[in-house]
Amino acid sequence: MILKGISQDLNNLEIATQMGVNRWIVMRDLRSMKFTKDPELKQAYLDQEKRLVASKLSMNNVRDDRFHHMTGMTITEKNFENMVNFYRPELMKILESKDEYIAITNLSKSVQRTLVHNEIIAGRKYRRQISSKARGYLPHIKLQLHT
């Protein structure tokens, strides 16, 4: 009954109510099953975790699909676009400089970390440059500035 309750995603109190016993009895039995390393209990917990992960993924996919339908781009693409637009002045200074690495090192460490985290700047610590993904987007920004 305990394993069946776990497979139905019930908590200890709900399992005890179904069995018609005190909650502490269910908790004691679960503790003893864990102590003896019951393979069926382990499998029940693994299956429960898989169900939870699958439901979270499906919820995220629904959200992402809805966002894509509304905007025509994914959430990550929109986030990237927003970050490039936000850091436009810094990126323009980097592009206009003779040496990108020196221009990048002149930025504050927090800005550098943010740009690296959002894949706007790529490369190792001493070889940093604007990523190819950001370079593909930056010409659109230049056109918007001149018009």
C-alpha positions as CSV (number, residue, x, y, z in Angstrom):
1,M,0.0,0.0,0.0
2,I,2.9,2.4,0.8
3,L,4.5,1.8,-2.6
4,K,1.2,2.2,-4.3
5,G,0.7,5.5,-2.5
6,I,4.2,6.7,-3.6
7,S,3.4,5.7,-7.2
8,Q,0.3,7.9,-7.0
9,D,2.4,10.8,-5.6
10,L,0.7,10.8,-2.2
11,N,2.4,12.1,0.9
12,N,2.7,10.1,4.2
13,L,-0.6,11.5,5.6
14,E,-2.6,10.6,2.5
15,I,-1.1,7.1,2.5
16,A,-1.9,6.6,6.1
17,T,-5.5,7.8,5.6
18,Q,-5.9,5.3,2.7
19,M,-4.6,2.5,4.9
20,G,-6.6,3.6,7.9
21,V,-3.6,3.8,10.2
22,N,-1.7,6.5,12.0
23,R,0.8,8.6,10.0
24,W,3.6,7.6,12.3
25,I,3.2,3.9,11.4
26,V,3.7,4.8,7.7
27,M,6.7,6.9,8.5
28,R,8.2,4.1,10.6
29,D,7.7,1.5,7.8
30,L,9.2,3.9,5.3
31,R,12.2,4.4,7.6
32,S,12.7,0.7,8.0
33,M,12.4,0.2,4.2
34,K,15.0,2.9,3.6
35,F,17.3,1.3,6.2
36,T,17.0,-2.1,4.6
37,K,17.5,-0.5,1.2
38,D,14.3,-1.9,-0.3
39,P,14.8,-2.0,-4.1
40,E,11.1,-1.5,-4.7
41,L,11.0,1.6,-2.5
42,K,14.0,3.0,-4.4
43,Q,12.4,2.3,-7.7
44,A,9.2,4.0,-6.6
45,Y,11.1,7.1,-5.6
46,L,13.0,7.1,-8.9
47,D,9.7,6.7,-10.9
48,Q,8.2,9.6,-8.8
49,E,11.2,11.8,-9.6
50,K,10.9,11.0,-13.3
51,R,7.2,11.9,-13.3
52,L,8.0,15.2,-11.6
53,V,10.8,16.1,-14.1
54,A,8.6,15.1,-17.0
55,S,5.7,17.3,-15.8
56,K,8.0,20.3,-15.3
57,L,9.5,19.9,-18.7
58,S,6.1,19.7,-20.3
59,M,5.0,22.8,-18.4
60,N,8.2,24.6,-19.7
61,N,7.6,23.4,-23.2
62,V,4.0,24.7,-23.2
63,R,5.3,28.1,-21.9
64,D,8.0,28.2,-24.5
65,D,5.6,27.3,-27.3
66,R,3.2,30.0,-26.2
67,F,5.9,32.6,-26.1
68,H,7.2,31.5,-29.5
69,H,3.7,31.7,-31.0
70,M,3.3,35.3,-29.6
71,T,6.7,36.7,-30.5
72,G,8.1,34.5,-33.2
73,M,11.2,33.7,-31.2
74,T,12.2,31.6,-28.3
75,I,12.7,32.9,-24.8
76,T,16.5,32.4,-25.1
77,E,16.6,34.3,-28.4
78,K,14.6,37.2,-26.9
79,N,16.8,37.3,-23.8
80,F,19.9,37.4,-26.0
81,E,18.3,40.2,-28.1
82,N,17.4,42.2,-24.9
83,M,21.0,41.8,-23.5
84,V,22.6,43.0,-26.8
85,N,20.3,46.0,-26.9
86,F,20.9,46.8,-23.2
87,Y,24.7,46.6,-23.7
88,R,24.7,48.4,-27.1
89,P,26.9,51.3,-26.0
90,E,29.6,49.0,-24.6
91,L,29.4,46.7,-27.7
92,M,29.7,49.6,-30.0
93,K,32.9,50.8,-28.2
94,I,34.3,47.3,-28.5
95,L,33.6,47.2,-32.2
96,E,35.0,50.6,-32.9
97,S,38.2,50.0,-31.0
98,K,41.4,48.7,-32.6
99,D,41.8,45.8,-30.2
100,E,38.7,44.1,-28.9
101,Y,40.5,42.4,-26.1
102,I,41.7,45.7,-24.6
103,A,38.3,47.2,-25.0
104,I,36.7,44.3,-23.2
105,T,39.1,44.4,-20.3
106,N,38.3,48.1,-19.8
107,L,34.7,47.1,-19.0
108,S,33.9,46.4,-15.4
109,K,34.2,42.8,-14.2
110,S,30.4,42.5,-13.6
111,V,29.6,43.6,-17.2
112,Q,32.2,41.2,-18.5
113,R,30.7,38.3,-16.5
114,T,27.2,39.2,-17.7
115,L,28.3,39.4,-21.3
116,V,30.2,36.0,-21.1
117,H,27.2,34.4,-19.3
118,N,24.8,35.5,-22.0
119,E,27.3,34.4,-24.8
120,I,27.8,37.9,-26.2
121,I,31.5,37.7,-25.5
122,A,33.3,34.4,-26.2
123,G,36.8,33.0,-25.8
124,R,39.1,32.3,-22.9
125,K,40.2,34.8,-20.4
126,Y,43.1,36.3,-22.4
127,R,41.5,35.8,-25.9
128,R,38.0,37.4,-25.3
129,Q,36.2,38.8,-28.3
130,I,32.6,39.4,-29.4
131,S,31.0,36.1,-30.2
132,S,29.9,35.2,-33.7
133,K,26.3,35.0,-32.6
134,A,26.5,38.6,-31.3
135,R,28.4,39.8,-34.5
136,G,25.5,38.4,-36.6
137,Y,23.1,40.5,-34.6
138,L,25.1,43.7,-34.3
139,P,24.8,44.9,-37.9
140,H,21.1,45.2,-37.3
141,I,21.8,47.5,-34.4
142,K,24.1,49.7,-36.6
143,L,21.4,50.0,-39.2
144,Q,18.9,51.1,-36.5
145,L,21.2,53.7,-35.2
146,H,21.8,55.4,-38.6
147,T,18.1,55.5,-39.6
